């Protein structure tokens, strides 16, 4: 295959992985997420300020999300834009939930690295 075709195939594979990750995430399915993470995956949370927290390894990341889903049962992420380049993706998103009985949202960006069809890194950043 030509290089251009390889690049296009890589972009498509990365996009499928990110779309699937976002779908499973919005179902709050920690076990489903586990199937989409590399064993050495890394997640960088947006808190605590100013630099967030780095969580390493599939088991630790899945456990983090399991607890997060339990604390944020009605939360969902809406992807506003997804930019893919090879094995990397940038997702500009809005996080929606109810806070103190009122609708609330926060905007941010995730930078993903994908390896062999799985998420190897998800680095999160927020506005504000």
KOLMARTI-844660 format. One record per atom (N, C-alpha, C): residue in one letter; x, z, y; residue number from 0; atom name. Coordinates in steps of 0.02 Angstrom, whole numbers, plus 50000, padded with zeros to 5 digits. Layout:
@res:A	u:X	w:Z	v:Y	n:NUM	atom:CA
...
***
This chain:
@res:X	u:50042	w:50000	v:49941	n:0	atom:N
@res:X	u:50000	w:50000	v:50000	n:0	atom:CA
@res:X	u:50043	w:50000	v:50062	n:0	atom:C
@res:X	u:50016	w:49975	v:50114	n:1	atom:N
@res:X	u:50052	w:49975	v:50178	n:1	atom:CA
@res:X	u:50049	w:50045	v:50208	n:1	atom:C
@res:X	u:50096	w:50059	v:50251	n:2	atom:N
@res:X	u:50100	w:50124	v:50284	n:2	atom:CA
@res:X	u:50036	w:50140	v:50322	n:2	atom:C
@res:X	u:50009	w:50092	v:50357	n:3	atom:N
@res:X	u:49947	w:50102	v:50396	n:3	atom:CA
@res:X	u:49890	w:50125	v:50350	n:3	atom:C
@res:X	u:49885	w:50096	v:50291	n:4	atom:N
@res:X	u:49834	w:50116	v:50244	n:4	atom:CA
@res:X	u:49846	w:50188	v:50220	n:4	atom:C
@res:X	u:49909	w:50205	v:50207	n:5	atom:N
@res:X	u:49925	w:50273	v:50186	n:5	atom:CA
@res:X	u:49906	w:50324	v:50239	n:5	atom:C
@res:X	u:49920	w:50309	v:50301	n:6	atom:N
@res:X	u:49903	w:50354	v:50357	n:6	atom:CA
@res:X	u:49827	w:50362	v:50360	n:6	atom:C
@res:X	u:49792	w:50308	v:50354	n:7	atom:N
@res:X	u:49718	w:50311	v:50357	n:7	atom:CA
@res:X	u:49690	w:50352	v:50299	n:7	atom:C
@res:X	u:49717	w:50343	v:50239	n:8	atom:N
@res:X	u:49695	w:50382	v:50181	n:8	atom:CA
@res:X	u:49709	w:50456	v:50190	n:8	atom:C
@res:X	u:49768	w:50472	v:50217	n:9	atom:N
@res:X	u:49786	w:50542	v:50230	n:9	atom:CA
@res:X	u:49738	w:50573	v:50280	n:9	atom:C
@res:X	u:49724	w:50537	v:50335	n:10	atom:N
@res:X	u:49678	w:50562	v:50386	n:10	atom:CA
@res:X	u:49609	w:50575	v:50355	n:10	atom:C
@res:X	u:49585	w:50529	v:50314	n:11	atom:N
@res:X	u:49519	w:50536	v:50282	n:11	atom:CA
@res:X	u:49518	w:50596	v:50236	n:11	atom:C
@res:X	u:49571	w:50606	v:50197	n:12	atom:N
@res:X	u:49574	w:50663	v:50151	n:12	atom:CA
@res:X	u:49576	w:50728	v:50189	n:12	atom:C
@res:X	u:49614	w:50731	v:50243	n:13	atom:N
@res:X	u:49617	w:50792	v:50284	n:13	atom:CA
@res:X	u:49548	w:50806	v:50314	n:13	atom:C
@res:X	u:49516	w:50755	v:50340	n:14	atom:N
@res:X	u:49449	w:50764	v:50370	n:14	atom:CA
@res:X	u:49399	w:50790	v:50318	n:14	atom:C
@res:X	u:49401	w:50763	v:50258	n:15	atom:N
@res:X	u:49355	w:50787	v:50205	n:15	atom:CA
@res:X	u:49368	w:50861	v:50191	n:15	atom:C
@res:X	u:49431	w:50881	v:50187	n:16	atom:N
@res:X	u:49448	w:50951	v:50174	n:16	atom:CA
@res:X	u:49421	w:50996	v:50230	n:16	atom:C
@res:X	u:49431	w:50976	v:50292	n:17	atom:N
@res:X	u:49409	w:51017	v:50349	n:17	atom:CA
@res:X	u:49333	w:51020	v:50351	n:17	atom:C
@res:X	u:49299	w:50964	v:50340	n:18	atom:N
@res:X	u:49226	w:50964	v:50340	n:18	atom:CA
@res:X	u:49199	w:51010	v:50285	n:18	atom:C
@res:X	u:49230	w:51007	v:50226	n:19	atom:N
@res:X	u:49208	w:51049	v:50170	n:19	atom:CA
@res:X	u:49221	w:51122	v:50186	n:19	atom:C
@res:X	u:49280	w:51138	v:50214	n:20	atom:N
@res:X	u:49296	w:51206	v:50234	n:20	atom:CA
@res:X	u:49243	w:51233	v:50283	n:20	atom:C
@res:X	u:49227	w:51193	v:50334	n:21	atom:N
@res:X	u:49178	w:51216	v:50384	n:21	atom:CA
@res:X	u:49109	w:51227	v:50354	n:21	atom:C
@res:X	u:49090	w:51183	v:50308	n:22	atom:N
@res:X	u:49025	w:51191	v:50274	n:22	atom:CA
@res:X	u:49023	w:51255	v:50234	n:22	atom:C
@res:X	u:49074	w:51267	v:50194	n:23	atom:N
@res:X	u:49077	w:51328	v:50153	n:23	atom:CA
@res:X	u:49082	w:51390	v:50197	n:23	atom:C
@res:X	u:49120	w:51386	v:50250	n:24	atom:N
@res:X	u:49127	w:51442	v:50296	n:24	atom:CA
@res:X	u:49060	w:51461	v:50326	n:24	atom:C
@res:X	u:49021	w:51412	v:50348	n:25	atom:N
@res:X	u:48956	w:51427	v:50379	n:25	atom:CA
@res:X	u:48905	w:51451	v:50329	n:25	atom:C
@res:X	u:48918	w:51444	v:50264	n:26	atom:N
@res:X	u:48875	w:51475	v:50213	n:26	atom:CA
@res:X	u:48898	w:51546	v:50199	n:26	atom:C
@res:X	u:48953	w:51567	v:50231	n:27	atom:N
@res:X	u:48982	w:51634	v:50220	n:27	atom:CA
@res:X	u:49000	w:51645	v:50147	n:27	atom:C
@res:X	u:49030	w:51594	v:50117	n:28	atom:N
@res:X	u:49046	w:51594	v:50046	n:28	atom:CA
@res:X	u:49121	w:51606	v:50037	n:28	atom:C
@res:X	u:49141	w:51670	v:50031	n:29	atom:N
@res:X	u:49212	w:51687	v:50025	n:29	atom:CA
@res:X	u:49242	w:51658	v:49961	n:29	atom:C
@res:X	u:49205	w:51659	v:49906	n:30	atom:N
@res:X	u:49231	w:51631	v:49844	n:30	atom:CA
@res:X	u:49239	w:51555	v:49850	n:30	atom:C
@res:X	u:49193	w:51522	v:49884	n:31	atom:N
@res:X	u:49200	w:51450	v:49896	n:31	atom:CA
@res:X	u:49260	w:51435	v:49939	n:31	atom:C
@res:X	u:49274	w:51478	v:49988	n:32	atom:N
@res:X	u:49334	w:51468	v:50030	n:32	atom:CA
@res:X	u:49397	w:51475	v:49988	n:32	atom:C
@res:X	u:49397	w:51522	v:49941	n:33	atom:N
@res:X	u:49456	w:51533	v:49900	n:33	atom:CA
@res:X	u:49476	w:51469	v:49864	n:33	atom:C
@res:X	u:49428	w:51430	v:49843	n:34	atom:N
@res:X	u:49443	w:51368	v:49808	n:34	atom:CA
@res:X	u:49473	w:51315	v:49854	n:34	atom:C
@res:X	u:49468	w:51325	v:49920	n:35	atom:N
@res:X	u:49492	w:51277	v:49969	n:35	atom:CA
@res:X	u:49557	w:51298	v:50002	n:35	atom:C
@res:X	u:49586	w:51353	v:49980	n:36	atom:N
@res:X	u:49648	w:51380	v:50010	n:36	atom:CA
@res:X	u:49707	w:51373	v:49963	n:36	atom:C
@res:X	u:49765	w:51358	v:49990	n:37	atom:N
@res:X	u:49826	w:51360	v:49950	n:37	atom:CA
@res:X	u:49843	w:51433	v:49935	n:37	atom:C
@res:X	u:49882	w:51444	v:49883	n:38	atom:N
@res:X	u:49901	w:51513	v:49866	n:38	atom:CA
@res:X	u:49939	w:51546	v:49922	n:38	atom:C
@res:X	u:49979	w:51508	v:49959	n:39	atom:N
@res:X	u:50019	w:51536	v:50013	n:39	atom:CA
@res:X	u:49988	w:51525	v:50082	n:39	atom:C
@res:X	u:49923	w:51516	v:50084	n:40	atom:N
@res:X	u:49889	w:51502	v:50147	n:40	atom:CA
@res:X	u:49904	w:51556	v:50199	n:40	atom:C
@res:X	u:49898	w:51537	v:50262	n:41	atom:N
@res:X	u:49909	w:51582	v:50319	n:41	atom:CA
@res:X	u:49848	w:51576	v:50365	n:41	atom:C
@res:X	u:49823	w:51633	v:50388	n:42	atom:N
@res:X	u:49771	w:51634	v:50438	n:42	atom:CA
@res:X	u:49794	w:51677	v:50496	n:42	atom:C
@res:X	u:49791	w:51650	v:50556	n:43	atom:N
@res:X	u:49805	w:51690	v:50616	n:43	atom:CA
@res:X	u:49740	w:51701	v:50653	n:43	atom:C
@res:X	u:49719	w:51764	v:50655	n:44	atom:N
@res:X	u:49658	w:51785	v:50688	n:44	atom:CA
@res:X	u:49668	w:51787	v:50763	n:44	atom:C
@res:X	u:49613	w:51785	v:50800	n:45	atom:N
@res:X	u:49617	w:51787	v:50873	n:45	atom:CA
@res:X	u:49625	w:51857	v:50901	n:45	atom:C
@res:X	u:49614	w:51907	v:50860	n:46	atom:N
@res:X	u:49621	w:51976	v:50884	n:46	atom:CA
@res:X	u:49666	w:52014	v:50836	n:46	atom:C
@res:X	u:49695	w:52068	v:50858	n:47	atom:N
@res:X	u:49688	w:52098	v:50925	n:47	atom:CA
@res:X	u:49730	w:52060	v:50977	n:47	atom:C
@res:X	u:49707	w:52065	v:51039	n:48	atom:N
@res:X	u:49743	w:52034	v:51095	n:48	atom:CA
@res:X	u:49811	w:52067	v:51102	n:48	atom:C
@res:X	u:49861	w:52035	v:51126	n:49	atom:N
@res:X	u:49860	w:51967	v:51152	n:49	atom:CA
@res:X	u:49878	w:51914	v:51100	n:49	atom:C
@res:X	u:49905	w:51933	v:51043	n:50	atom:N
@res:X	u:49932	w:51883	v:50997	n:50	atom:CA
@res:X	u:49894	w:51875	v:50932	n:50	atom:C
@res:X	u:49844	w:51916	v:50920	n:51	atom:N
@res:X	u:49808	w:51912	v:50857	n:51	atom:CA
@res:X	u:49846	w:51942	v:50799	n:51	atom:C
@res:X	u:49821	w:51929	v:50740	n:52	atom:N
@res:X	u:49850	w:51957	v:50679	n:52	atom:CA
@res:X	u:49861	w:51901	v:50629	n:52	atom:C
@res:X	u:49918	w:51903	v:50595	n:53	atom:N
@res:X	u:49935	w:51852	v:50544	n:53	atom:CA
@res:X	u:49921	w:51881	v:50475	n:53	atom:C
@res:X	u:49882	w:51844	v:50435	n:54	atom:N
@res:X	u:49865	w:51864	v:50367	n:54	atom:CA
@res:X	u:49893	w:51811	v:50320	n:54	atom:C
@res:X	u:49930	w:51832	v:50271	n:55	atom:N
@res:X	u:49964	w:51784	v:50226	n:55	atom:CA
@res:X	u:49942	w:51792	v:50154	n:55	atom:C
@res:X	u:49933	w:51736	v:50120	n:56	atom:N
@res:X	u:49915	w:51735	v:50050	n:56	atom:CA
@res:X	u:49840	w:51729	v:50040	n:56	atom:C
@res:X	u:49821	w:51690	v:49989	n:57	atom:N
@res:X	u:49750	w:51676	v:49976	n:57	atom:CA
@res:X	u:49709	w:51740	v:49967	n:57	atom:C
@res:X	u:49732	w:51787	v:49926	n:58	atom:N
@res:X	u:49693	w:51848	v:49913	n:58	atom:CA
@res:X	u:49679	w:51887	v:49977	n:58	atom:C
@res:X	u:49729	w:51895	v:50020	n:59	atom:N
@res:X	u:49721	w:51932	v:50082	n:59	atom:CA
@res:X	u:49675	w:51896	v:50130	n:59	atom:C
@res:X	u:49682	w:51830	v:50135	n:60	atom:N
@res:X	u:49640	w:51792	v:50180	n:60	atom:CA
@res:X	u:49567	w:51793	v:50157	n:60	atom:C
@res:X	u:49555	w:51784	v:50092	n:61	atom:N
@res:X	u:49487	w:51787	v:50066	n:61	atom:CA
@res:X	u:49456	w:51856	v:50077	n:61	atom:C
@res:X	u:49494	w:51908	v:50067	n:62	atom:N
@res:X	u:49468	w:51976	v:50078	n:62	atom:CA
@res:X	u:49451	w:51986	v:50152	n:62	atom:C
@res:X	u:49492	w:51960	v:50197	n:63	atom:N
@res:X	u:49476	w:51964	v:50268	n:63	atom:CA
@res:X	u:49409	w:51930	v:50282	n:63	atom:C
@res:X	u:49401	w:51868	v:50256	n:64	atom:N
@res:X	u:49338	w:51832	v:50270	n:64	atom:CA
@res:X	u:49279	w:51866	v:50237	n:64	atom:C
@res:X	u:49288	w:51894	v:50178	n:65	atom:N
@res:X	u:49232	w:51929	v:50145	n:65	atom:CA
@res:X	u:49206	w:51986	v:50190	n:65	atom:C
@res:X	u:49252	w:52025	v:50218	n:66	atom:N
@res:X	u:49233	w:52079	v:50264	n:66	atom:CA
@res:X	u:49203	w:52052	v:50329	n:66	atom:C
@res:X	u:49232	w:51998	v:50354	n:67	atom:N
@res:X	u:49207	w:51969	v:50417	n:67	atom:CA
@res:X	u:49136	w:51943	v:50407	n:67	atom:C
@res:X	u:49123	w:51909	v:50351	n:68	atom:N
@res:X	u:49055	w:51885	v:50337	n:68	atom:CA
@res:X	u:49005	w:51943	v:50333	n:68	atom:C
@res:X	u:49025	w:51998	v:50302	n:69	atom:N
@res:X	u:48980	w:52056	v:50296	n:69	atom:CA
@res:X	u:48964	w:52085	v:50365	n:69	atom:C
@res:X	u:49012	w:52084	v:50411	n:70	atom:N
@res:X	u:49001	w:52111	v:50478	n:70	atom:CA
@res:X	u:48966	w:52063	v:50525	n:70	atom:C
@res:X	u:48964	w:51999	v:50508	n:71	atom:N
@res:X	u:48938	w:51947	v:50553	n:71	atom:CA
@res:X	u:48890	w:51902	v:50516	n:71	atom:C
@res:X	u:48838	w:51932	v:50487	n:72	atom:N
@res:X	u:48795	w:51896	v:50441	n:72	atom:CA
@res:X	u:48760	w:51835	v:50472	n:72	atom:C
@res:X	u:48745	w:51836	v:50536	n:73	atom:N
@res:X	u:48709	w:51780	v:50566	n:73	atom:CA
@res:X	u:48755	w:51732	v:50603	n:73	atom:C
@res:X	u:48819	w:51742	v:50600	n:74	atom:N
@res:X	u:48866	w:51701	v:50638	n:74	atom:CA
@res:X	u:48874	w:51632	v:50608	n:74	atom:C
@res:X	u:48888	w:51584	v:50652	n:75	atom:N
@res:X	u:48904	w:51516	v:50628	n:75	atom:CA
@res:X	u:48950	w:51482	v:50679	n:75	atom:C
@res:X	u:48989	w:51437	v:50652	n:76	atom:N
@res:X	u:49034	w:51397	v:50694	n:76	atom:CA
@res:X	u:49008	w:51326	v:50698	n:76	atom:C
@res:X	u:49007	w:51300	v:50758	n:77	atom:N
@res:X	u:48987	w:51231	v:50770	n:77	atom:CA
@res:X	u:49049	w:51192	v:50792	n:77	atom:C
@res:X	u:49068	w:51143	v:50754	n:78	atom:N
@res:X	u:49125	w:51101	v:50773	n:78	atom:CA
@res:X	u:49102	w:51054	v:50828	n:78	atom:C
@res:X	u:49135	w:51058	v:50886	n:79	atom:N
@res:X	u:49120	w:51014	v:50942	n:79	atom:CA
@res:X	u:49161	w:50949	v:50938	n:79	atom:C
@res:X	u:49221	w:50956	v:50910	n:80	atom:N
@res:X	u:49265	w:50898	v:50904	n:80	atom:CA
@res:X	u:49316	w:50912	v:50849	n:80	atom:C
@res:X	u:49332	w:50862	v:50810	n:81	atom:N
@res:X	u:49383	w:50868	v:50759	n:81	atom:CA
@res:X	u:49432	w:50810	v:50768	n:81	atom:C
@res:X	u:49495	w:50827	v:50776	n:82	atom:N
@res:X	u:49548	w:50778	v:50785	n:82	atom:CA
@res:X	u:49595	w:50784	v:50725	n:82	atom:C
@res:X	u:49606	w:50729	v:50690	n:83	atom:N
@res:X	u:49648	w:50730	v:50630	n:83	atom:CA
@res:X	u:49708	w:50684	v:50640	n:83	atom:C
@res:X	u:49765	w:50709	v:50618	n:84	atom:N
@res:X	u:49826	w:50669	v:50618	n:84	atom:CA
@res:X	u:49866	w:50687	v:50556	n:84	atom:C
@res:X	u:49862	w:50644	v:50506	n:85	atom:N
@res:X	u:49898	w:50657	v:50443	n:85	atom:CA
@res:X	u:49871	w:50719	v:50409	n:85	atom:C
@res:X	u:49915	w:50768	v:50397	n:86	atom:N
@res:X	u:49895	w:50830	v:50363	n:86	atom:CA
@res:X	u:49876	w:50886	v:50411	n:86	atom:C
@res:X	u:49865	w:50869	v:50474	n:87	atom:N
@res:X	u:49847	w:50918	v:50525	n:87	atom:CA
@res:X	u:49778	w:50902	v:50554	n:87	atom:C
@res:X	u:49744	w:50954	v:50576	n:88	atom:N
@res:X	u:49680	w:50945	v:50610	n:88	atom:CA
@res:X	u:49672	w:50997	v:50664	n:88	atom:C
@res:X	u:49641	w:50977	v:50718	n:89	atom:N
@res:X	u:49622	w:51022	v:50772	n:89	atom:CA
@res:X	u:49547	w:51021	v:50775	n:89	atom:C
@res:X	u:49517	w:51080	v:50773	n:90	atom:N
@res:X	u:49445	w:51087	v:50776	n:90	atom:CA
@res:X	u:49428	w:51127	v:50839	n:90	atom:C
@res:X	u:49393	w:51094	v:50885	n:91	atom:N
@res:X	u:49367	w:51130	v:50944	n:91	atom:CA
@res:X	u:49297	w:51152	v:50926	n:91	atom:C
@res:X	u:49283	w:51218	v:50933	n:92	atom:N
@res:X	u:49222	w:51246	v:50906	n:92	atom:CA
@res:X	u:49188	w:51294	v:50955	n:92	atom:C
@res:X	u:49124	w:51308	v:50939	n:93	atom:N
@res:X	u:49086	w:51361	v:50972	n:93	atom:CA
@res:X	u:49063	w:51408	v:50917	n:93	atom:C
@res:X	u:49076	w:51471	v:50926	n:94	atom:N
@res:X	u:49055	w:51524	v:50879	n:94	atom:CA
@res:X	u:48991	w:51554	v:50908	n:94	atom:C
@res:X	u:48937	w:51553	v:50868	n:95	atom:N
@res:X	u:48873	w:51578	v:50890	n:95	atom:CA
@res:X	u:48854	w:51640	v:50849	n:95	atom:C
@res:X	u:48827	w:51690	v:50883	n:96	atom:N
@res:X	u:48800	w:51748	v:50848	n:96	atom:CA
@res:X	u:48754	w:51786	v:50896	n:96	atom:C
@res:X	u:48723	w:51837	v:50870	n:97	atom:N
@res:X	u:48682	w:51882	v:50912	n:97	atom:CA
@res:X	u:48723	w:51944	v:50925	n:97	atom:C
@res:X	u:48726	w:51964	v:50988	n:98	atom:N
@res:X	u:48763	w:52023	v:51008	n:98	atom:CA
@res:X	u:48717	w:52065	v:51052	n:98	atom:C
@res:X	u:48707	w:52127	v:51032	n:99	atom:N
@res:X	u:48662	w:52172	v:51069	n:99	atom:CA
@res:X	u:48592	w:52141	v:51077	n:99	atom:C
@res:X	u:48569	w:52107	v:51025	n:100	atom:N
@res:X	u:48503	w:52078	v:51025	n:100	atom:CA
@res:X	u:48496	w:52013	v:51065	n:100	atom:C
@res:X	u:48550	w:51988	v:51091	n:101	atom:N
@res:X	u:48548	w:51928	v:51133	n:101	atom:CA
@res:X	u:48594	w:51874	v:51103	n:101	atom:C
@res:X	u:48574	w:51810	v:51112	n:102	atom:N
@res:X	u:48618	w:51756	v:51090	n:102	atom:CA
@res:X	u:48685	w:51761	v:51127	n:102	atom:C
@res:X	u:48739	w:51748	v:51091	n:103	atom:N
@res:X	u:48806	w:51753	v:51120	n:103	atom:CA
@res:X	u:48849	w:51698	v:51090	n:103	atom:C
@res:X	u:48898	w:51674	v:51126	n:104	atom:N
@res:X	u:48943	w:51624	v:51099	n:104	atom:CA
@res:X	u:49013	w:51632	v:51128	n:104	atom:C
@res:X	u:49060	w:51601	v:51093	n:105	atom:N
@res:X	u:49130	w:51601	v:51113	n:105	atom:CA
@res:X	u:49159	w:51534	v:51093	n:105	atom:C
@res:X	u:49200	w:51505	v:51136	n:106	atom:N
@res:X	u:49232	w:51441	v:51121	n:106	atom:CA
@res:X	u:49304	w:51451	v:51100	n:106	atom:C
@res:X	u:49328	w:51407	v:51056	n:107	atom:N
@res:X	u:49397	w:51412	v:51033	n:107	atom:CA
@res:X	u:49420	w:51349	v:50999	n:107	atom:C
@res:X	u:49480	w:51354	v:50972	n:108	atom:N
@res:X	u:49513	w:51299	v:50938	n:108	atom:CA
@res:X	u:49548	w:51326	v:50877	n:108	atom:C
@res:X	u:49543	w:51290	v:50822	n:109	atom:N
@res:X	u:49583	w:51304	v:50762	n:109	atom:CA
@res:X	u:49631	w:51247	v:50750	n:109	atom:C
@res:X	u:49691	w:51264	v:50731	n:110	atom:N
@res:X	u:49741	w:51215	v:50711	n:110	atom:CA
@res:X	u:49751	w:51224	v:50636	n:110	atom:C
@res:X	u:49735	w:51172	v:50598	n:111	atom:N
@res:X	u:49738	w:51175	v:50525	n:111	atom:CA
@res:X	u:49798	w:51134	v:50500	n:111	atom:C
@res:X	u:49827	w:51158	v:50445	n:112	atom:N
@res:X	u:49874	w:51118	v:50405	n:112	atom:CA
@res:X	u:49842	w:51112	v:50336	n:112	atom:C
@res:X	u:49841	w:51052	v:50309	n:113	atom:N
@res:X	u:49811	w:51039	v:50244	n:113	atom:CA
@res:X	u:49866	w:51014	v:50197	n:113	atom:C
@res:X	u:49866	w:51040	v:50136	n:114	atom:N
@res:X	u:49914	w:51019	v:50085	n:114	atom:CA
@res:X	u:49878	w:51011	v:50019	n:114	atom:C
@res:X	u:49884	w:50952	v:49989	n:115	atom:N
@res:X	u:49854	w:50938	v:49924	n:115	atom:CA
@res:X	u:49779	w:50953	v:49924	n:115	atom:C
@res:X	u:49745	w:50936	v:49978	n:116	atom:N
@res:X	u:49673	w:50944	v:49982	n:116	atom:CA
@res:X	u:49649	w:51015	v:49995	n:116	atom:C
@res:X	u:49695	w:51060	v:50013	n:117	atom:N
@res:X	u:49677	w:51130	v:50026	n:117	atom:CA
@res:X	u:49706	w:51151	v:50093	n:117	atom:C
@res:X	u:49676	w:51203	v:50122	n:118	atom:N
@res:X	u:49699	w:51229	v:50186	n:118	atom:CA
@res:X	u:49759	w:51273	v:50174	n:118	atom:C
@res:X	u:49815	w:51253	v:50205	n:119	atom:N
@res:X	u:49877	w:51292	v:50201	n:119	atom:CA
@res:X	u:49886	w:51338	v:50261	n:119	atom:C
@res:X	u:49853	w:51321	v:50316	n:120	atom:N
@res:X	u:49857	w:51364	v:50376	n:120	atom:CA
@res:X	u:49796	w:51351	v:50420	n:120	atom:C
@res:X	u:49772	w:51406	v:50450	n:121	atom:N
@res:X	u:49718	w:51403	v:50500	n:121	atom:CA
@res:X	u:49738	w:51451	v:50555	n:121	atom:C
@res:X	u:49758	w:51423	v:50611	n:122	atom:N
@res:X	u:49781	w:51462	v:50668	n:122	atom:CA
@res:X	u:49727	w:51458	v:50722	n:122	atom:C
@res:X	u:49698	w:51515	v:50741	n:123	atom:N
@res:X	u:49640	w:51517	v:50785	n:123	atom:CA
@res:X	u:49659	w:51541	v:50855	n:123	atom:C
@res:X	u:49628	w:51509	v:50904	n:124	atom:N
@res:X	u:49639	w:51526	v:50975	n:124	atom:CA
@res:X	u:49571	w:51525	v:51010	n:124	atom:C
@res:X	u:49561	w:51570	v:51060	n:125	atom:N
@res:X	u:49497	w:51573	v:51095	n:125	atom:CA
@res:X	u:49507	w:51570	v:51170	n:125	atom:C
@res:X	u:49453	w:51551	v:51204	n:126	atom:N
@res:X	u:49451	w:51553	v:51277	n:126	atom:CA
@res:X	u:49433	w:51623	v:51299	n:126	atom:C
@res:X	u:49458	w:51643	v:51356	n:127	atom:N
@res:X	u:49435	w:51706	v:51385	n:127	atom:CA
@res:X	u:49479	w:51765	v:51373	n:127	atom:C
***
